[in-house]
Amino acid sequence: MKTKPFSRRSFLAFSALMPWAWRAAAAAVKIPIGIEMYSVRDELKKDPQGTVRAIAAMGYQGLEFYAPYFEWSHAQAKEMKKLLDDLGIRCFSTHNDASYMNQEHIQNAIDLNLNLGNKYVVMASSQPKPGLDGWREIADALNFAAEKLEESGLKAGYHNHQLEFTPVDGVRPMEILAKNTKPSVMLQLDVGTCLEAGSDPAAWIRANPGRIRSVHCKDWAPGPDKGYSVLFGEGIADWKAIFAAAESVGGAEYYLMEQEGSRYSELETAKKCLELYHAKGF
């Protein structure tokens, strides 16, 4: 069967539409939403597999295990990976004490994370020496970890708290970490602590293109009865602006709901936060 020749005019018209098609396709790809398992820490301690099953049943697409995972045997990590596979969800990353990523412990971190099948090994907190030089040492430690992790196909990351956005000698420590770490080191943004420290999450994302590959969706509101106990969307975070920045310039690969405690039980809180996330059209 003969086909009509593709005219130059048709080709030009099609070519003009292609960038719009690509952008539309990109917009249609939604960033997966997971949960930081610290949000359900008491349940996780009582029944790890049952808690993971409950999280999957709620509709979360993945999760991030926090520091106690480091006590697992490699067999336990493999068993957890099998459960995740059976449930159709992923471990996106793990949270680690700074010591887990030093020379003595980095190989165990590599082995455990490879068994879990995740991509990022995140330093969840640090205890730097006083002054900005202390933060430069943390940056050096992250670069060391990044080099070791990348040999096995893993990536390093850093998760902020209030401290990193509280100026020292007029400079926010997060700026030191961003400037002095390899571009491959993810700067995982905790929105709530960033807000409490007086910084603008969306502005921080725009200032660090390609580095904000995951976001902790923890809200915050001023007031003794609010703080971090508000659910997603009940605080002052401008989620629309934050997600727009994360997806347009931040390089976001996944989002993680996080809750430190609310007026509901841990599992109820996790469920309600996800429902609010979807109710807002995200």
CORCORUR-V763479 format. One record per backbone hydrogen bond with DSSP energy under -0.5 kcal/mol. NH is the residue of the N-H (numbers start at 1). CO is the residue of the C=O. If there is no record, write none. Layout:
nh=NH co=CO
nh=NH co=CO
This chain:
nh=7 co=5
nh=11 co=7
nh=12 co=8
nh=13 co=9
nh=14 co=10
nh=15 co=11
nh=16 co=12
nh=17 co=13
nh=18 co=14
nh=19 co=15
nh=21 co=17
nh=22 co=18
nh=23 co=19
nh=24 co=20
nh=25 co=21
nh=26 co=22
nh=27 co=23
nh=28 co=24
nh=29 co=25
nh=29 co=26
nh=30 co=28
nh=32 co=253
nh=34 co=32
nh=34 co=255
nh=35 co=62
nh=36 co=257
nh=37 co=35
nh=37 co=64
nh=39 co=36
nh=40 co=37
nh=41 co=38
nh=44 co=40
nh=45 co=41
nh=46 co=42
nh=47 co=43
nh=51 co=47
nh=52 co=48
nh=53 co=49
nh=54 co=50
nh=55 co=51
nh=56 co=52
nh=57 co=53
nh=58 co=54
nh=59 co=55
nh=59 co=56
nh=60 co=55
nh=61 co=33
nh=62 co=33
nh=63 co=90
nh=64 co=35
nh=65 co=93
nh=69 co=66
nh=70 co=67
nh=71 co=68
nh=72 co=69
nh=77 co=73
nh=78 co=74
nh=79 co=75
nh=80 co=76
nh=81 co=77
nh=82 co=78
nh=83 co=79
nh=84 co=80
nh=85 co=81
nh=86 co=82
nh=87 co=83
nh=88 co=84
nh=88 co=85
nh=89 co=84
nh=90 co=61
nh=92 co=63
nh=92 co=90
nh=93 co=63
nh=94 co=120
nh=95 co=65
nh=96 co=122
nh=100 co=97
nh=101 co=98
nh=102 co=99
nh=106 co=102
nh=109 co=105
nh=110 co=106
nh=111 co=107
nh=112 co=108
nh=113 co=109
nh=114 co=110
nh=115 co=111
nh=116 co=112
nh=117 co=113
nh=118 co=113
nh=119 co=92
nh=120 co=92
nh=121 co=155
nh=122 co=94
nh=122 co=120
nh=123 co=157
nh=124 co=96
nh=124 co=122
nh=125 co=96
nh=134 co=131
nh=135 co=131
nh=136 co=132
nh=137 co=133
nh=138 co=134
nh=139 co=135
nh=140 co=136
nh=141 co=137
nh=142 co=138
nh=143 co=139
nh=144 co=140
nh=145 co=141
nh=146 co=142
nh=147 co=143
nh=148 co=144
nh=149 co=145
nh=150 co=146
nh=151 co=147
nh=152 co=149
nh=153 co=150
nh=154 co=149
nh=155 co=119
nh=157 co=121
nh=158 co=186
nh=159 co=123
nh=160 co=188
nh=165 co=161
nh=165 co=162
nh=166 co=163
nh=167 co=165
nh=168 co=171
nh=171 co=168
nh=173 co=166
nh=174 co=164
nh=175 co=172
nh=176 co=172
nh=177 co=173
nh=178 co=174
nh=179 co=175
nh=180 co=176
nh=181 co=177
nh=185 co=182
nh=186 co=156
nh=186 co=184
nh=187 co=211
nh=188 co=158
nh=188 co=186
nh=189 co=214
nh=190 co=188
nh=191 co=189
nh=191 co=216
nh=192 co=218
nh=194 co=190
nh=195 co=191
nh=196 co=192
nh=197 co=193
nh=198 co=195
nh=199 co=194
nh=201 co=199
nh=204 co=200
nh=205 co=201
nh=206 co=202
nh=207 co=203
nh=208 co=204
nh=208 co=205
nh=210 co=249
nh=211 co=208
nh=212 co=208
nh=212 co=250
nh=213 co=211
nh=215 co=254
nh=216 co=189
nh=217 co=215
nh=217 co=256
nh=218 co=216
nh=219 co=217
nh=221 co=227
nh=226 co=223
nh=227 co=221
nh=229 co=226
nh=230 co=227
nh=234 co=231
nh=236 co=220
nh=239 co=237
nh=242 co=238
nh=243 co=239
nh=244 co=240
nh=245 co=241
nh=246 co=242
nh=247 co=243
nh=248 co=244
nh=249 co=245
nh=250 co=245
nh=251 co=246
nh=252 co=246
nh=253 co=213
nh=254 co=213
nh=255 co=32
nh=256 co=215
nh=257 co=34
nh=258 co=217
nh=260 co=228
nh=262 co=264
nh=269 co=265
nh=270 co=266
nh=271 co=267
nh=272 co=268
nh=273 co=269
nh=274 co=270
nh=275 co=271
nh=276 co=272
nh=277 co=273
nh=278 co=274
nh=279 co=275
nh=280 co=276
nh=281 co=278
nh=282 co=277
